[in-house]
Amino acid sequence: MDDRRFYDEKPETKNLTLVCPHCREEGSHPVRWIVRTKKTALPPGANDDDRQRFAKARSYMVRVDDMTACRNIRCRKRFDITGQTVVLF
């Protein structure tokens, strides 16, 4: 069974405070995430291996955006977003 059947997915946008590496200006940037929350019950048709994997499964978020543009009007350069790409909760 595919692991994605254990989760409900929904897109979400969060604002992160990032510093542009070119102009060194700090600003709030919208970053897209996919939130995968664990379902309350095991999907039908699961075997023993699927039950064990479902018991260990946790809710988490995956970052969709890898780059963002500087908010400074004089700069406007694109830069990579560093840090975590997956956040467990």
PyMOL commands that set and color helices and strands:
alter all, ss='L'
color gray80, all
select helices_A, chain A and resi 3-6+48-56
alter helices_A, ss='H'
color red, helices_A
select strands_A, chain A and resi 7-19+26-38+60-63+67-69+78-80+86-88
alter strands_A, ss='S'
color yellow, strands_A
deselect
rebuild
show_as cartoon
